[in-house]
């Protein structure tokens, strides 16, 4: 069992105590992290006791224990899966070489960029979600929000450890900058677009954790293949926590859908305080399209460099038969000046972002099928869909072009006239927020617009006191 040292000021399984210089640097960073958490973490709930899981080891059966804890006292730390002595680089130009335990000089800037970009997403999502507790639909959901938040905080620690340990002064400066940027800030925004979008209602939150955290899953899977072994081991452990975030989102949307479907049997859901299916579809369109952008350009020289260098692989690269991607091509649809799409063969290495996006899209299609099965089971004839990859794109080949959800090209004027048919309008957002004006804080009680889950957390009943408030109300 890869146990975690909880006697240290910074819980870790990387033998931090034997690297005093690194330990001092991280202990100097820690107060800044706590200051950021108190300023930008869940607003108004820092002194409440939350039923959270905490890592105690990194093996499959022992990586989490549950108990009530105040979030500022949560034991964030640095957890890597165990070292494999004979691990090799398993793709690209260095395939078969021993995995790197230190940063190769020629890849220093590329690796730092990748780690900073991944690290920037973690505090960004906490910032986006910091006010949601005040309109939580139940204690169960409030606890799940906070679990997601503290784990994103720990994922930030994971990236900061790599920056401090392997990148010297540059890494320390980047670690400070991770706490300086702010989601949505005009002057110092987060690096990636989706992480600057507002999340001011729980439908947004559930769609974000379904689609945007699912992008995180595939980014982490690709980095878990990295020839830079500390990055691979870090991302492998992070994936164990990412699964819960997607569960929260997928089941959350499904609970809204089944509640709406039930209410629709007696009339207009909007008149009865439920969220209409078409409004849910618009939020799906928004967060799915924003998340597609996170994979980067379809035809990318950077992607080719990352793969060739052995830094970022494909989804579960180790399961594939061929690992160099040389003399292979990807049939890539590309738009022309009039928006018409023609297929062009692109060297496979240059298409690695699209290869990863393919795996993501397939996964998202399975999610939507599960939602449609739930609608069918609830006796509702309406069905959800994923929009075309061309729809509402701000990155890559389709940036600046206008396509409807079916992938049909249109002019900017046509798009503007129909935009609110496909994406949440101001009226939609106002209506959703009107359902979420206050939190439901009685154990076992749920807001009228969402169904209870099938079961509680860690075997606890739904009536369990998942959050114990230090004051009256929420």
C-alpha positions as CSV (number, residue, x, y, z in Angstrom):
1,X,0.0,0.0,0.0
2,X,1.3,3.4,-0.9
3,X,0.6,5.2,2.3
4,X,0.5,8.9,2.8
5,X,2.5,10.8,5.4
6,X,-0.1,12.6,7.4
7,X,2.3,13.7,10.1
8,X,3.9,16.2,7.7
9,X,2.5,19.7,7.4
10,X,1.9,18.9,3.7
11,X,0.5,15.3,3.4
12,X,2.4,13.5,0.7
13,X,3.8,10.2,-0.5
14,X,6.8,11.7,-2.3
15,X,9.1,11.6,0.7
16,X,9.0,15.4,1.0
17,X,10.7,15.3,4.4
18,X,14.0,14.3,2.8
19,X,14.0,17.3,0.4
20,X,14.2,20.2,2.9
21,X,14.6,22.9,0.3
22,X,11.5,21.8,-1.6
23,X,9.6,21.3,1.6
24,X,10.4,24.9,2.7
25,X,9.3,26.2,-0.7
26,X,6.0,24.5,-0.6
27,X,5.4,25.4,3.0
28,X,6.0,29.0,2.0
29,X,3.4,28.6,-0.9
30,X,0.9,27.0,1.4
31,X,-0.3,30.2,3.3
32,X,-0.9,31.9,-0.1
33,X,-3.0,28.9,-1.1
34,X,-5.1,29.1,2.1
35,X,-5.5,32.9,1.5
36,X,-6.8,32.1,-2.0
37,X,-9.1,29.4,-0.7
38,X,-10.6,31.7,1.9
39,X,-11.1,34.5,-0.6
40,X,-12.2,32.5,-3.7
41,X,-13.4,29.1,-2.3
42,X,-17.0,28.3,-1.3
43,X,-18.4,31.6,0.0
44,X,-20.0,31.5,3.5
45,X,-19.4,27.8,4.3
46,X,-15.7,27.7,5.5
47,X,-16.6,27.0,9.2
48,X,-19.2,24.3,8.5
49,X,-18.4,20.6,9.0
50,X,-18.7,18.8,5.6
51,X,-18.8,15.0,5.1
52,X,-15.7,14.7,2.9
53,X,-13.5,12.0,1.7
54,X,-9.8,12.3,2.1
55,X,-7.0,10.3,0.6
56,X,-5.0,8.1,3.0
57,X,-3.3,5.9,0.4
58,X,-3.1,5.7,-3.4
59,X,-4.0,2.1,-3.9
60,X,-7.4,1.1,-5.2
61,X,-9.0,0.1,-1.9
62,X,-7.5,2.7,0.5
63,X,-7.3,6.0,-1.2
64,X,-10.2,7.7,0.7
65,X,-11.8,7.9,4.2
66,X,-15.0,9.8,5.0
67,X,-15.7,12.1,7.9
68,X,-16.9,15.6,8.8
69,X,-14.2,18.3,8.4
70,X,-14.1,22.0,7.9
71,X,-12.9,22.8,4.4
72,X,-9.9,25.0,5.4
73,X,-8.7,22.1,7.5
74,X,-9.0,19.6,4.7
75,X,-5.7,17.7,4.2
76,X,-4.6,18.8,0.7
77,X,-1.4,17.3,-0.4
78,X,0.8,15.6,-3.0
79,X,-0.1,12.1,-4.0
80,X,1.5,10.1,-6.9
81,X,0.9,6.5,-7.8
82,X,3.8,4.2,-6.9
83,X,7.0,4.4,-9.0
84,X,7.5,1.6,-11.5
85,X,11.2,0.9,-11.7
86,X,11.3,-0.3,-15.3
87,X,8.6,2.0,-16.8
88,X,9.4,3.0,-20.4
89,X,8.3,5.8,-22.7
90,X,5.6,3.9,-24.7
91,X,5.0,6.2,-27.7
92,X,6.6,8.7,-30.0
93,X,10.2,9.1,-31.0
94,X,11.5,8.0,-27.6
95,X,9.5,4.8,-27.5
96,X,11.3,2.2,-25.5
97,X,13.6,4.6,-23.6
98,X,13.4,4.6,-19.8
99,X,10.7,7.0,-18.6
100,X,12.2,10.4,-17.5
101,X,12.5,11.0,-13.8
102,X,13.7,14.5,-14.5
103,X,12.8,17.0,-17.2
104,X,14.7,16.7,-20.4
105,X,16.2,20.0,-21.2
106,X,14.9,20.2,-24.8
107,X,11.3,19.7,-23.5
108,X,11.4,21.9,-20.4
109,X,9.3,24.8,-21.8
110,X,6.8,22.5,-23.4
111,X,6.3,20.5,-20.2
112,X,6.0,23.6,-18.1
113,X,3.4,25.0,-20.4
114,X,1.3,21.8,-20.3
115,X,1.5,21.6,-16.5
116,X,0.6,25.3,-16.0
117,X,-2.3,25.0,-18.4
118,X,-3.7,21.9,-16.5
119,X,-3.0,23.5,-13.2
120,X,-4.8,26.7,-14.1
121,X,-8.1,24.8,-14.6
122,X,-8.2,23.5,-11.1
123,X,-8.5,26.8,-9.1
124,X,-10.6,28.3,-11.9
125,X,-13.5,25.9,-11.4
126,X,-13.5,26.6,-7.7
127,X,-13.8,30.3,-8.5
128,X,-16.6,29.7,-11.0
129,X,-18.6,27.7,-8.4
130,X,-17.9,29.7,-5.2
131,X,-21.5,31.1,-4.8
132,X,-23.5,27.9,-5.6
133,X,-23.8,26.8,-2.0
134,X,-26.3,29.6,-1.4
135,X,-28.8,27.9,-3.8
136,X,-28.0,24.2,-3.3
137,X,-31.0,21.9,-3.9
138,X,-30.1,19.7,-0.9
139,X,-27.5,18.9,1.7
140,X,-26.5,15.9,-0.5
141,X,-25.8,18.2,-3.4
142,X,-24.1,20.8,-1.3
143,X,-21.7,18.2,0.1
144,X,-21.0,17.0,-3.5
145,X,-20.2,20.5,-4.6
146,X,-17.7,20.9,-1.7
147,X,-16.1,17.5,-2.4
148,X,-15.5,18.6,-6.0
149,X,-14.1,21.9,-4.8
150,X,-11.6,20.5,-2.3
151,X,-10.4,17.9,-4.9
152,X,-9.9,20.6,-7.4
153,X,-7.8,22.3,-4.8
154,X,-5.7,19.2,-4.3
155,X,-5.3,18.8,-8.0
156,X,-3.8,22.3,-8.0
157,X,-1.4,21.1,-5.3
158,X,-0.4,18.3,-7.6
159,X,0.6,20.6,-10.4
160,X,2.3,23.1,-8.1
161,X,4.5,20.3,-6.7
162,X,5.7,19.5,-10.2
163,X,6.4,23.1,-10.9
164,X,8.4,23.6,-7.6
165,X,10.2,20.2,-7.8
166,X,11.3,20.2,-11.4
167,X,11.3,23.8,-12.8
168,X,13.2,25.9,-10.4
169,X,12.6,29.7,-10.2
170,X,10.4,29.6,-13.3
171,X,8.2,26.9,-11.7
172,X,7.9,28.9,-8.4
173,X,6.8,32.0,-10.3
174,X,4.3,30.0,-12.3
175,X,2.9,28.5,-9.1
176,X,2.4,32.0,-7.7
177,X,0.6,33.1,-10.9
178,X,-1.8,30.2,-10.5
179,X,-3.1,32.0,-7.4
180,X,-3.1,35.4,-9.1
181,X,-5.3,34.8,-12.1
182,X,-9.1,34.9,-11.6
183,X,-11.9,33.2,-13.5
184,X,-13.7,35.8,-15.7
185,X,-11.4,38.6,-14.7
186,X,-11.0,41.1,-17.5
187,X,-7.3,41.9,-16.9
188,X,-6.1,38.5,-15.6
189,X,-8.4,35.8,-16.7
190,X,-7.9,32.0,-16.6
191,X,-6.0,30.6,-19.5
192,X,-8.8,28.5,-21.2
193,X,-12.1,30.0,-22.3
194,X,-14.5,27.6,-20.6
195,X,-13.0,28.4,-17.2
196,X,-13.9,32.0,-17.5
197,X,-17.6,31.3,-18.1
198,X,-20.0,32.1,-15.2
199,X,-21.6,29.2,-13.3
200,X,-24.4,30.8,-11.4
201,X,-27.0,28.0,-11.2
202,X,-27.0,24.3,-10.6
203,X,-27.9,23.3,-14.2
204,X,-24.7,25.0,-15.3
205,X,-22.8,23.2,-12.5
206,X,-24.2,19.8,-13.5
207,X,-23.4,20.4,-17.2
208,X,-19.9,21.7,-16.4
209,X,-19.1,18.6,-14.3
210,X,-20.6,16.3,-17.0
211,X,-18.8,17.9,-20.0
212,X,-15.9,20.0,-18.8
213,X,-14.7,17.6,-16.2
214,X,-15.0,14.9,-18.8
215,X,-12.6,16.9,-21.0
216,X,-10.4,16.8,-17.9
217,X,-10.7,13.0,-17.8
218,X,-9.3,12.7,-21.4
219,X,-6.6,15.3,-20.8
220,X,-5.4,13.5,-17.7
221,X,-5.6,10.1,-19.5
222,X,-3.3,11.5,-22.3
223,X,-0.9,13.0,-19.7
224,X,-1.0,9.7,-17.7
225,X,0.8,8.2,-20.7
226,X,3.6,10.8,-20.5
227,X,7.2,9.8,-20.7
228,X,7.8,12.3,-17.9
229,X,7.1,9.9,-15.1
230,X,6.2,12.2,-12.3
231,X,3.5,13.9,-14.5
232,X,2.2,10.5,-15.5
233,X,2.0,9.3,-11.9
234,X,0.3,12.5,-10.7
235,X,-2.4,12.4,-13.4
236,X,-3.1,8.7,-12.9
237,X,-4.0,9.4,-9.3
238,X,-6.0,12.5,-10.2
239,X,-8.2,10.3,-12.4
240,X,-9.5,8.5,-9.4
241,X,-11.0,11.7,-8.1
242,X,-12.2,13.0,-11.5
243,X,-14.6,10.1,-11.8
244,X,-16.7,11.5,-8.9
245,X,-17.0,14.9,-10.5
246,X,-18.5,13.4,-13.7
247,X,-20.8,11.2,-11.6
248,X,-22.1,14.4,-9.8
249,X,-22.8,16.0,-13.2
250,X,-24.3,13.1,-15.1
251,X,-26.6,12.1,-12.2
252,X,-27.5,15.7,-11.5
253,X,-28.7,16.3,-15.0
254,X,-30.6,13.0,-15.0
255,X,-32.3,13.9,-11.7
256,X,-33.5,17.2,-13.2
257,X,-34.7,15.4,-16.3
258,X,-36.8,12.8,-14.5
259,X,-38.3,15.4,-12.2
260,X,-39.3,17.5,-15.3
261,X,-40.6,14.5,-17.1
262,X,-42.9,13.6,-14.1
263,X,-44.2,17.2,-13.8
264,X,-44.9,17.4,-17.6
265,X,-47.5,14.7,-17.2
266,X,-49.7,17.3,-15.5
267,X,-48.9,20.3,-17.7
268,X,-46.4,22.9,-18.7
269,X,-43.3,22.3,-16.5
270,X,-42.4,26.0,-16.5
271,X,-45.7,26.9,-14.9
272,X,-45.0,24.3,-12.2
273,X,-41.5,25.3,-11.2
274,X,-39.5,22.7,-13.2
275,X,-36.9,23.2,-15.9
276,X,-38.2,22.5,-19.4
277,X,-36.4,19.9,-21.5
278,X,-35.6,22.5,-24.3
279,X,-33.9,24.7,-21.7
280,X,-31.8,21.8,-20.5
281,X,-30.9,21.0,-24.1
282,X,-29.6,24.6,-24.5
283,X,-27.3,24.3,-21.5
284,X,-26.0,21.0,-22.9
285,X,-25.3,22.7,-26.2
286,X,-23.4,25.5,-24.3
287,X,-21.2,23.4,-22.1
288,X,-20.5,20.6,-24.6
289,X,-19.4,23.2,-27.3
290,X,-17.2,25.1,-24.7
291,X,-15.6,21.8,-23.7
292,X,-14.9,20.7,-27.3
293,X,-12.7,23.8,-27.6
294,X,-10.5,22.7,-24.7
295,X,-8.9,20.0,-26.8
296,X,-7.3,22.6,-29.0
297,X,-7.0,22.9,-32.8
298,X,-8.0,20.0,-35.0
299,X,-4.8,20.3,-37.1
300,X,-2.0,21.1,-34.7
301,X,1.7,21.3,-34.9
302,X,1.9,21.5,-31.1
303,X,-0.1,18.2,-30.8
304,X,2.4,16.6,-33.2
305,X,5.3,17.9,-31.1
306,X,3.8,16.7,-27.8
307,X,3.2,13.2,-29.2
308,X,6.5,12.9,-31.0
309,X,8.4,14.0,-27.8
310,X,6.6,11.3,-25.8
311,X,5.0,14.0,-23.5
312,X,1.3,13.5,-24.3
313,X,-0.2,10.3,-25.7
314,X,-3.6,9.2,-26.8
315,X,-6.4,7.9,-24.7
316,X,-5.1,4.7,-23.1
317,X,-2.2,4.7,-25.5
318,X,-0.9,1.5,-23.9
319,X,-3.8,-0.4,-25.3
320,X,-3.1,0.5,-28.9
321,X,-1.1,-1.7,-31.3
322,X,1.1,1.0,-33.0
323,X,2.7,3.9,-31.0
324,X,4.7,6.0,-33.4
325,X,1.9,7.4,-35.6
326,X,4.3,7.8,-38.5
327,X,3.2,7.4,-42.1
328,X,-0.4,7.4,-40.9
329,X,-3.1,9.8,-41.7
330,X,-6.4,11.1,-40.3
331,X,-9.3,11.9,-42.5
332,X,-10.2,15.4,-41.2
333,X,-13.2,17.4,-42.3
334,X,-12.1,21.0,-43.0
335,X,-14.3,24.0,-43.8
336,X,-13.8,26.1,-46.8
337,X,-14.4,29.9,-47.2
338,X,-18.1,29.3,-47.8
339,X,-18.4,27.0,-44.8
340,X,-18.7,23.8,-46.9
341,X,-16.7,21.0,-45.5
342,X,-14.3,18.8,-47.4
343,X,-12.2,15.9,-46.1
344,X,-8.5,16.2,-46.1
345,X,-5.9,13.6,-45.1
346,X,-3.8,15.1,-42.3
347,X,-0.6,13.4,-40.8
348,X,-1.9,11.5,-37.7
349,X,0.5,13.2,-35.3
350,X,-0.9,16.6,-36.3
351,X,-4.5,15.3,-35.6
352,X,-3.8,14.1,-32.1
353,X,-6.1,16.7,-30.5
354,X,-8.9,15.4,-32.8
355,X,-8.1,11.8,-32.0
356,X,-8.5,12.6,-28.3
357,X,-11.7,14.6,-29.1
358,X,-13.1,11.6,-30.9
359,X,-12.8,9.5,-27.7
360,X,-14.5,12.3,-25.7
361,X,-17.4,12.7,-28.2
362,X,-18.0,8.9,-28.0
363,X,-18.1,9.1,-24.2
364,X,-20.5,12.1,-24.3
365,X,-22.8,10.2,-26.7
366,X,-23.1,7.4,-24.1
367,X,-24.0,9.9,-21.4
368,X,-26.8,11.4,-23.6
369,X,-28.1,7.9,-24.4
370,X,-28.3,7.3,-20.6
371,X,-30.3,10.5,-20.2
372,X,-32.6,9.5,-23.0
373,X,-33.2,6.1,-21.4
374,X,-34.2,7.9,-18.2
375,X,-36.6,10.1,-20.2
376,X,-38.1,7.1,-21.8
377,X,-38.4,5.3,-18.5
378,X,-40.2,8.4,-17.1
379,X,-42.7,8.2,-20.0
380,X,-41.4,11.3,-21.8
381,X,-41.3,11.3,-25.6
382,X,-38.7,14.1,-25.9
383,X,-35.0,13.3,-26.5
384,X,-31.7,15.1,-26.0
385,X,-28.9,15.3,-28.6
386,X,-25.4,16.5,-28.8
387,X,-24.8,19.4,-31.3
388,X,-22.4,19.1,-34.2
389,X,-18.7,19.6,-33.4
390,X,-18.9,22.7,-35.7
391,X,-21.5,24.4,-33.5
392,X,-20.5,27.4,-31.4
393,X,-16.8,26.8,-31.6
394,X,-14.3,29.4,-30.5
395,X,-11.1,27.4,-31.2
396,X,-9.7,25.5,-34.1
397,X,-10.9,25.1,-37.7
398,X,-14.4,26.4,-36.9
399,X,-13.5,29.4,-35.0
400,X,-15.4,32.5,-36.3
401,X,-17.7,30.4,-38.5
402,X,-21.4,29.9,-37.8
403,X,-23.1,26.5,-37.9
404,X,-26.4,25.3,-36.5
405,X,-26.6,22.3,-34.1
406,X,-27.0,20.0,-37.1
407,X,-23.7,21.3,-38.6
408,X,-25.2,23.4,-41.3
409,X,-23.3,26.6,-42.2
410,X,-25.1,29.9,-41.9
411,X,-24.3,33.6,-42.1
412,X,-23.5,35.7,-39.0
413,X,-26.8,37.4,-39.4
414,X,-28.7,34.1,-39.5
415,X,-26.8,32.9,-36.5
416,X,-27.6,36.0,-34.5
417,X,-31.3,35.8,-35.3
418,X,-31.5,32.2,-34.1
419,X,-28.9,32.1,-31.3
420,X,-31.4,32.0,-28.5
421,X,-33.1,28.9,-30.0
422,X,-29.9,26.9,-29.3
423,X,-28.1,28.5,-26.4
424,X,-29.4,29.8,-23.0
425,X,-31.0,33.2,-23.5
426,X,-31.1,35.9,-20.8
427,X,-34.8,34.9,-20.2
428,X,-33.7,31.2,-19.8
429,X,-31.0,32.1,-17.3
430,X,-33.3,34.4,-15.4
431,X,-35.9,31.6,-15.1
432,X,-33.4,29.0,-14.0
433,X,-32.0,31.3,-11.4
434,X,-35.6,32.1,-10.2
435,X,-35.9,28.5,-9.1
436,X,-32.7,28.7,-7.1
437,X,-33.1,31.7,-4.9
438,X,-32.2,29.9,-1.6
439,X,-30.6,26.7,-0.5
440,X,-32.5,23.6,0.8
441,X,-30.8,22.8,4.1
442,X,-33.1,20.3,5.9
443,X,-31.6,16.8,5.8
444,X,-33.4,14.6,3.4
445,X,-35.2,17.4,1.7
446,X,-34.8,18.4,-2.0
447,X,-35.7,21.4,-4.2
448,X,-38.9,21.0,-6.2
449,X,-37.0,21.1,-9.6
450,X,-34.8,18.0,-9.0
451,X,-35.4,14.3,-7.9
452,X,-33.5,12.8,-5.0
453,X,-30.6,10.5,-5.9
454,X,-31.0,6.7,-5.9
455,X,-28.8,6.4,-2.8
456,X,-26.7,8.4,-0.3
457,X,-23.0,8.8,-0.1
458,X,-20.8,6.1,1.4
459,X,-23.7,4.0,2.5
460,X,-25.3,6.9,4.4
461,X,-29.1,7.5,4.1
462,X,-30.4,10.5,2.2
463,X,-31.5,12.0,5.5
464,X,-27.9,12.0,6.7
465,X,-26.5,15.4,7.9
466,X,-24.0,15.8,5.1
467,X,-23.2,19.4,6.1
468,X,-23.4,20.5,9.7
469,X,-23.8,24.2,9.9
470,X,-22.0,26.3,12.5
471,X,-24.8,28.8,12.4
472,X,-28.6,28.7,11.8
473,X,-29.5,28.3,8.1
474,X,-27.2,28.3,5.2
